[in-house]
Amino acid sequence: MEDPRAVGSDVAMGTADRNGLWVEEPARRRRMPDPVRTSAVRAVLIVALTLIQAMIAVFCTLTDSWLAFPMVLSSVGSTVVATWGVLDVWITRQVWNQRHGVVSVPASTARQLRKERRRARRAARSRRGVARPDSVNIRRRGRSRQLTHT
């Protein structure tokens, strides 16, 4: 049975029964936080404009235009601003991570090995029947095994 929304070319090619053109897939990475995305867009625009300005300065220099010197000076200034824009993205990202936390993913096997060693120590301690130091100290406080002296 054909889709009632099928267009002529879909019917002619036999692709009318397939899924639509737009298939949604889950994102590979999580979306950037709003402040970081805003500063990244700003940085991309500034860098793009700086590159355009630098190209215009090169072309003006090649054609011996009077506009070459002012364009070179403004390109140098724009490069400073573009560097600030890129640093702004990095700093905003770091501040966001410090304030809102990040999902920690171990980068090496070192954490996993430490975790396994800790588990092995705990298991060995529980097999030997050794109580935890806190509970040992609580038991030794009073002769009548009272936790408080009231």
Residue frames as qw, qx, qy, qz and C-alpha x, y, z in Angstrom:
[[0.000, 0.889, 0.457, 0.000, 0.00, 0.00, 0.00],
 [0.447, 0.402, 0.000, 0.799, 1.45, 3.32, -1.05],
 [0.229, -0.430, -0.397, 0.778, 1.78, 6.35, 1.16],
 [0.242, 0.833, 0.495, 0.055, -0.91, 8.94, 0.30],
 [0.121, -0.919, 0.113, 0.358, 1.73, 11.69, 0.69],
 [0.671, -0.105, 0.515, 0.523, 3.99, 10.05, -1.93],
 [0.235, 0.730, -0.189, -0.613, 5.09, 12.28, -4.75],
 [0.812, 0.524, -0.094, -0.239, 5.32, 11.23, -8.40],
 [0.396, 0.628, -0.663, 0.092, 9.06, 10.48, -8.41],
 [0.371, -0.329, 0.785, -0.372, 8.73, 8.35, -5.25],
 [0.826, 0.227, 0.372, -0.357, 6.00, 6.31, -6.88],
 [0.710, 0.633, -0.279, -0.132, 7.94, 5.98, -10.14],
 [0.268, 0.589, -0.731, 0.216, 11.16, 4.86, -8.39],
 [0.777, -0.243, -0.578, -0.064, 9.38, 2.57, -5.96],
 [0.353, 0.107, -0.574, 0.731, 10.61, 4.43, -2.86],
 [0.399, -0.507, -0.148, -0.749, 7.16, 5.51, -1.69],
 [0.816, -0.435, -0.360, -0.119, 6.97, 2.81, 0.99],
 [0.620, 0.090, -0.432, 0.648, 10.29, 3.71, 2.62],
 [0.344, -0.677, -0.383, 0.526, 10.69, 5.97, 5.62],
 [0.191, 0.970, 0.149, -0.039, 10.66, 9.69, 5.05],
 [0.538, 0.684, -0.221, 0.440, 13.59, 11.81, 4.05],
 [0.118, -0.683, 0.455, -0.558, 14.33, 12.91, 7.60],
 [0.840, -0.243, -0.479, 0.074, 15.50, 10.18, 9.96],
 [0.285, -0.843, 0.286, -0.355, 16.38, 11.31, 13.46],
 [0.794, 0.084, -0.510, 0.319, 19.44, 9.77, 15.05],
 [0.593, -0.769, -0.146, 0.191, 20.64, 10.18, 18.63],
 [0.161, 0.925, -0.313, 0.146, 23.43, 12.70, 19.10],
 [0.799, 0.178, -0.446, 0.361, 26.94, 11.35, 19.54],
 [0.355, 0.017, -0.458, 0.815, 27.90, 14.03, 22.03],
 [0.119, -0.733, -0.581, 0.332, 25.87, 16.07, 24.44],
 [0.228, 0.849, 0.228, 0.420, 24.94, 19.61, 23.44],
 [0.409, 0.167, -0.318, 0.839, 27.25, 22.39, 24.60],
 [0.158, -0.650, -0.546, 0.506, 25.93, 24.59, 27.41],
 [0.263, 0.891, 0.353, 0.111, 24.34, 27.86, 26.23],
 [0.172, -0.929, 0.192, 0.264, 27.10, 30.26, 27.40],
 [0.524, -0.343, 0.635, 0.453, 29.80, 28.11, 25.80],
 [0.506, 0.475, 0.640, 0.329, 27.86, 27.81, 22.56],
 [0.126, 0.970, 0.196, -0.064, 27.25, 31.56, 22.48],
 [0.264, -0.808, 0.393, 0.350, 30.94, 32.35, 22.92],
 [0.576, -0.059, 0.704, 0.412, 31.87, 29.71, 20.33],
 [0.432, 0.723, 0.499, 0.202, 29.53, 31.25, 17.74],
 [0.040, -0.984, 0.047, 0.167, 30.93, 34.69, 18.53],
 [0.457, -0.568, 0.554, 0.402, 34.50, 33.41, 18.14],
 [0.588, 0.256, 0.671, 0.371, 33.74, 31.73, 14.81],
 [0.295, 0.894, 0.324, 0.095, 32.20, 34.93, 13.44],
 [0.199, -0.918, 0.244, 0.241, 35.14, 37.05, 14.63],
 [0.548, -0.323, 0.649, 0.417, 37.70, 34.63, 13.17],
 [0.546, 0.511, 0.600, 0.285, 35.82, 34.47, 9.86],
 [0.161, 0.978, 0.133, 0.003, 35.69, 38.26, 9.60],
 [0.377, -0.763, 0.416, 0.321, 39.39, 38.47, 10.49],
 [0.612, -0.017, 0.671, 0.419, 40.28, 36.04, 7.73],
 [0.417, 0.761, 0.449, 0.213, 38.20, 37.98, 5.21],
 [0.075, -0.987, 0.071, 0.125, 39.84, 41.21, 6.33],
 [0.520, -0.522, 0.545, 0.400, 43.31, 39.67, 6.02],
 [0.595, 0.313, 0.629, 0.391, 42.53, 38.50, 2.48],
 [0.239, 0.929, 0.260, 0.107, 41.32, 41.97, 1.53],
 [0.300, -0.869, 0.290, 0.265, 44.53, 43.41, 2.99],
 [0.610, -0.180, 0.630, 0.446, 46.59, 41.00, 0.87],
 [0.485, 0.598, 0.546, 0.329, 44.67, 41.88, -2.30],
 [0.027, 0.996, 0.080, -0.037, 44.96, 45.61, -1.58],
 [0.456, -0.674, 0.444, 0.375, 48.71, 45.17, -1.08],
 [0.614, 0.102, 0.653, 0.432, 49.06, 43.26, -4.36],
 [0.347, 0.747, 0.458, 0.336, 47.20, 45.99, -6.28],
 [0.378, 0.045, -0.135, 0.915, 49.17, 48.82, -4.61],
 [0.216, -0.760, -0.467, -0.398, 45.95, 50.35, -3.31],
 [0.021, -0.540, 0.342, -0.769, 45.99, 53.20, -0.80],
 [0.761, -0.436, -0.013, -0.481, 43.69, 51.03, 1.37],
 [0.804, 0.132, -0.549, 0.186, 46.45, 48.45, 1.97],
 [0.247, 0.298, -0.586, 0.711, 48.09, 50.10, 4.98],
 [0.495, -0.268, 0.295, -0.772, 44.86, 50.74, 6.95],
 [0.903, -0.038, -0.260, -0.341, 43.68, 47.21, 6.16],
 [0.667, 0.203, -0.623, 0.355, 46.92, 45.66, 7.42],
 [0.032, -0.295, 0.531, -0.793, 46.72, 47.69, 10.64],
 [0.690, -0.167, 0.137, -0.691, 43.08, 46.72, 11.20],
 [0.866, 0.091, -0.478, -0.113, 43.94, 43.07, 10.42],
 [0.385, 0.244, -0.691, 0.561, 46.52, 43.10, 13.20],
 [0.343, -0.191, 0.412, -0.823, 43.92, 44.49, 15.59],
 [0.828, -0.017, -0.169, -0.535, 41.36, 41.96, 14.43],
 [0.695, 0.181, -0.680, 0.148, 43.83, 39.15, 15.06],
 [0.046, 0.197, -0.665, 0.719, 44.14, 40.29, 18.67],
 [0.605, -0.055, 0.196, -0.770, 40.34, 40.36, 18.99],
 [0.836, 0.117, -0.443, -0.303, 40.04, 36.91, 17.36],
 [0.456, 0.199, -0.770, 0.399, 42.58, 35.50, 19.81],
 [0.255, -0.124, 0.521, -0.805, 40.54, 36.95, 22.66],
 [0.751, 0.028, -0.118, -0.649, 37.40, 35.34, 21.20],
 [0.767, 0.126, -0.628, -0.026, 38.97, 31.90, 21.07],
 [0.239, 0.159, -0.726, 0.625, 40.33, 32.26, 24.61],
 [0.477, -0.129, 0.232, -0.838, 36.87, 33.36, 25.70],
 [0.839, -0.005, -0.391, -0.379, 35.44, 30.04, 24.51],
 [0.628, 0.127, -0.700, 0.317, 38.06, 28.10, 26.43],
 [0.012, 0.156, -0.564, 0.811, 37.63, 30.14, 29.62],
 [0.629, -0.114, 0.019, -0.769, 33.83, 30.01, 29.45],
 [0.826, 0.018, -0.535, -0.177, 33.99, 26.23, 29.05],
 [0.453, 0.122, -0.706, 0.530, 36.32, 25.87, 32.04],
 [0.237, -0.149, 0.390, -0.877, 34.14, 28.10, 34.22],
 [0.760, -0.078, -0.218, -0.607, 31.02, 26.16, 33.22],
 [0.760, 0.041, -0.645, 0.073, 32.68, 22.85, 34.08],
 [0.250, 0.129, -0.649, 0.706, 33.80, 24.15, 37.47],
 [0.377, -0.100, 0.267, -0.881, 30.41, 25.59, 38.39],
 [0.801, 0.054, -0.029, -0.595, 28.15, 22.87, 37.06],
 [0.639, -0.281, 0.716, -0.020, 30.37, 19.79, 37.15],
 [0.505, 0.437, -0.595, -0.448, 31.14, 17.35, 34.41],
 [0.980, -0.064, 0.055, -0.180, 30.51, 13.69, 33.92],
 [0.234, -0.688, 0.678, 0.105, 33.75, 12.02, 34.85],
 [0.954, 0.276, -0.084, -0.079, 34.97, 9.35, 32.49],
 [0.666, -0.558, 0.392, 0.303, 38.21, 7.61, 33.46],
 [0.458, 0.787, -0.346, -0.228, 40.91, 8.30, 30.93],
 [0.303, 0.483, -0.819, 0.060, 43.13, 5.43, 31.99],
 [0.777, -0.213, -0.582, -0.113, 42.92, 2.06, 33.65],
 [0.247, 0.264, -0.626, 0.691, 44.59, 3.37, 36.81],
 [0.485, -0.235, 0.267, -0.799, 41.28, 4.17, 38.54],
 [0.883, -0.030, -0.294, -0.364, 39.87, 0.79, 37.67],
 [0.669, 0.179, -0.641, 0.330, 42.95, -0.96, 39.10],
 [0.023, -0.262, 0.546, -0.795, 42.73, 1.05, 42.34],
 [0.692, -0.163, 0.038, -0.702, 39.04, 0.24, 42.62],
 [0.879, 0.040, -0.462, -0.110, 39.76, -3.48, 42.17],
 [0.439, 0.233, -0.660, 0.563, 42.53, -3.35, 44.79],
 [0.317, -0.255, 0.374, -0.833, 40.17, -1.63, 47.25],
 [0.841, -0.092, -0.168, -0.505, 37.52, -4.28, 46.64],
 [0.774, 0.135, -0.594, 0.172, 40.07, -7.05, 47.20],
 [0.163, 0.266, -0.608, 0.730, 41.23, -5.45, 50.48],
 [0.554, -0.201, 0.207, -0.781, 37.66, -5.10, 51.72],
 [0.891, -0.002, -0.345, -0.296, 36.87, -8.68, 50.78],
 [0.613, 0.193, -0.653, 0.400, 40.00, -9.93, 52.55],
 [0.098, -0.272, 0.493, -0.821, 39.16, -7.86, 55.62],
 [0.726, -0.148, 0.056, -0.670, 35.62, -9.21, 55.77],
 [0.857, 0.085, -0.505, -0.058, 36.87, -12.82, 55.33],
 [0.429, 0.206, -0.661, 0.581, 39.27, -12.41, 58.25],
 [0.446, -0.683, -0.578, 0.012, 36.50, -10.98, 60.38],
 [0.370, -0.132, -0.218, 0.893, 38.37, -7.80, 61.19],
 [0.030, 0.840, 0.520, -0.150, 35.96, -5.10, 62.23],
 [0.319, 0.759, 0.083, 0.561, 36.23, -1.56, 61.07],
 [0.387, 0.110, -0.444, 0.801, 38.32, 0.78, 63.25],
 [0.322, -0.379, 0.021, -0.867, 35.28, 2.94, 64.11],
 [0.809, -0.354, -0.299, -0.361, 33.30, 0.04, 65.51],
 [0.731, -0.037, -0.511, 0.451, 36.34, -1.22, 67.46],
 [0.150, 0.231, -0.323, 0.905, 36.75, 2.16, 69.15],
 [0.548, -0.389, -0.111, -0.732, 33.05, 2.34, 70.01],
 [0.856, -0.257, -0.442, -0.074, 33.15, -1.06, 71.69],
 [0.631, 0.028, -0.472, 0.615, 36.14, -0.16, 73.84],
 [0.073, -0.577, 0.083, -0.809, 34.67, 3.03, 75.30],
 [0.541, -0.440, 0.335, -0.634, 32.62, 1.68, 78.14],
 [0.099, -0.188, 0.966, -0.146, 32.58, -1.54, 80.11],
 [0.477, 0.346, 0.692, -0.418, 28.82, -1.84, 79.86],
 [0.333, 0.226, 0.703, 0.587, 29.02, -1.36, 76.09],
 [0.147, 0.847, 0.420, -0.290, 27.09, 1.91, 76.29],
 [0.519, 0.509, 0.244, 0.642, 27.64, 4.36, 73.52],
 [0.048, -0.734, 0.039, -0.676, 26.91, 7.38, 75.71],
 [0.335, 0.028, -0.701, 0.629, 27.59, 8.21, 79.33],
 [0.380, -0.294, 0.066, -0.875, 24.12, 9.46, 80.22]]
